[in-house]
Amino acid sequence: MNEQNNPIEELQEQVAEPEGDLVIEEVEKREPVRDDLGRSYATGKRKDAIARVWIKPGKGKITVNKKDFTNYFVRPVLRMIILQPFKLFDAENQFDVFATVRGGGLSGQAGALRHGISTALQYYEPDYRPALKSSGFLTRDSRVVERKKYGKRKARRSFQFSKR
């Protein structure tokens, strides 16, 4: 009679005593994406706003539409939103940012700028990616204004009802 091992026992033996060295696949390391001038470029979006962002090593100067960002974004909350990716790494005065923003309002533009800065930082230094991703800065906030429907005053608001 042929003595054959149970397939489950064979698998248990293989798992218990692996043959040769174990090969662990290494995750492919990301390379920095920079142009000839040492800048990284990214696009950020939020609502209807689009921000084109270039970052490079510098003294922390942020220029938005050829203006200083403190003059463009007057409200402190918007400035705080923009600086969040830098505060994550204590790199507030290490990168110069040049950005152009279009569309939407100031709040949407600030969110688009934060998204663009985060993505550009990730391209410049790939080691920043896990912290930026876990903080939610690389996720595009896809919420947009709902369209107006016919028969309604706004997207959902109805006209005022009058009994008489």
N, C-alpha and C positions, 0 to 999 in steps of 0.2 A: 504494500500500500504506500502511496506517495505521501510523504509528510510535508505539508505546506503550512507555513505560518499564516496565522490570521492577518488580513491586511491592516487591521487596527494595531496589532502588536508590532508589525513592521514599521508603521508610522511612528509609534511610540519609541521604538529603538532609534530611529533616525533623529527624532527630536532630542532624545536623551544624549546621544553621542553624535554630534555633527561631524561630518568628514571634512577635513581641511579647515582652512581659515574662513571665518564668517566674513562675508562681503557686505558692508553697509554702504548703501548708496549715499553719496554726499549731495546735498541740495546745491544746485548751481548758483554760485555767488553772482549777484548782480554787479554790473560794471557801472561806474559813474557815467552819466551822459552830459557832456560839456562841449561847447563850441570852441572855436580857435581862440576866443578871448577869455576863456575860462568861465563862461556863463552857462547857466542851465535855464531852459525855457519851459514853461508849462501854461496851460489854459485852465482857468477856474470858472465855474458857472454856478449861479444861484438865482432862482426865479427867472427873470428875463435879462439879468445882468451877465456880461461876459468880461472876464479879466484876462489880459495877456500879460504874463509876468516873466521877467528876467531877473535872476539873482546871481550875484558874484561876491567874492570875499571883499569886505570893505569895513567901513566905520559905522554901519547901521543906518545909513541915509535911505529913506523910503520916498520915492517920487511917484506920484499918481497923476497921470495926465499933465505932465510937466509942472506940477505944483507939489510943494511939500505936503505930505499926507496929513499933517496936523491942520493945515489950512483947508484941505479938501474934505476931510472927515472931521467936522468941528465937534461932534458929540464924543465924549470920552468913551462911551460904551462901544462905539464903532471902532475906535482906535484900539481898545482892549481886544476886540474880536480879531483884528488884523494881526496883532502881536502874539496871539496865543501859540502859534507853532514855534516861534523863537523862544518863548518863555519855557516851553517844554524841555529845551536843551540848554538853557541859559546862554543863548547865542544872539541876544538882542542887538549887540553892537559888533557882530562879526560879519554880517552880510548886508550889502547894498541891494535895494530892490528898485527896479524900474518897471512900472506897470501902466497899462492903458486899460481903462474900464469904459464900457458902453452899455447902455440899456438899463432899464429898471430904475429903482430909487437908490438912495444912499445905503439903506440897510442891505438890499440885495447885492449892491456893489461891494460892500464890506465883506459879505459872505463869500462872494465870488473871488475876491482878492485873497481871503484866507485859504480857500480851496486851491487857488493857483500857487500861492506861496508854499503850501504844504507839499503839493505835487512837485514843484521845482526843487524844494529841499530834498525830497526823496530821490530825485534824479541826480542832484549834486552829490549827496552822500547816502548811498543805499543802506547804510547801517541805521539811518534814522527811520526807515520804513516801519518796523514793528511798533515803535512808540507812536508814530503818527497814525497808524492804522487803528491801534487800540484806543486812541483818543477820539477817533471818528473824523479826523481832519481830511482824510483822503476820500471819504464818501461824498458823492455829489448829492446835495439835498434836492430831490427831484420835484418838490412841491411847487406847483405853479398856480396861477389864478384860474379859477374855474370859469368856463365860458358862459356868456349870457344865453338863456334859452328864450325862445319865442313864447309869447303869452305871459312872460314874467317881467317884472321891473328890473331885476338884476339876475344873478345866476339862479337864486332860489326864492328871492323875495317876490311875493305876489303884489298886484295892485291892490289898493285899499278897497275893501268891500263896502258898498253903500246899500243899505236895505231900501231906502227911498230916495 
